[in-house]
């Protein structure tokens, strides 16, 4: 009767031969990793979509958000305000 170690070695060799012995198995494993990658990309896109929907809501309904974006991205200043700019000191 063969030992357990021998049986495990034979099963391991058969498993490796099954995975890499024919192109069908390789394609199956490759497709599994492709599916995993695509699922993670889908979840990332869903998170980004949620953030974009929140931004659309704020742009449509919150005047202070629009003002903050205009000040930040366009450097706009309201009439009567004074803008102070400071130079960063280089070491």
Order of alpha helices (4+ residues) and beta strands (2+ residues): alpha-alpha-alpha
